[in-house]
Amino acid sequence: MADAQNSGSEARDIRQTRLRDALRQARIEAADRTGVVVELRDAEVARLEILNEALDPLFSEVPVQVDLFDRGVSQGETPRLWIDVVAHVVMGRDKRIYRFVQDTRFGRIVLAESHDVPVIVDAVTGYVARRMVEREHAMVSMPVAEPVLKKKPRRRGLGTFVLGFLLGAVALFGLALYASLNNF
């Protein structure tokens, strides 16, 4: 009985996998047939979505508490598959080549470039791993030595108070003397 249930669920999994593969193949074929300039942008978006789906297993392994990555396809003038704030995949001039680039303070650098999705997936995997290691290093805190505070003698504070008190008393005496002399 249990074997019959397992074989039924396995058959559904195989059908879902076949359907997913068939959809992916249909998208690739549709993107390859696209030759009209108006449809080139749609072909770019379709190819980037195919790559995005291929990256799903990678990003499912990234721990939830790691919030470095914000993956998604932006459909602006130039469609891009964003990996994080500084790295994205854009299609090349021929609209068939994937170009994985990173923006740096010295300009944009190409991290990988290929017609094949698995090559770009490997490059993104390496990039994600390096970013996670950088995050781990940044999160490690070095023990900070506690500052040594020297105690100041309280006499100095007391001396300032006594000096202020005496100056205030002399000022009040002078004010009273001036006021009494003006009355006469």
Salt bridges, closest charged atoms under 4 A:
ASP32 OD1 - ARG47 NH2 2.55
GLU44 OE2 - LYS95 NZ 3.54
GLU53 OE1 - ARG24 NH2 3.84
GLU53 OE2 - ARG27 NH1 2.45
ASP56 OD1 - ARG71 NH2 2.97
ASP84 OD2 - ARG131 NE 3.31
ASP103 OD1 - ARG108 NE 2.72
GLU113 OE2 - ARG99 NE 2.41
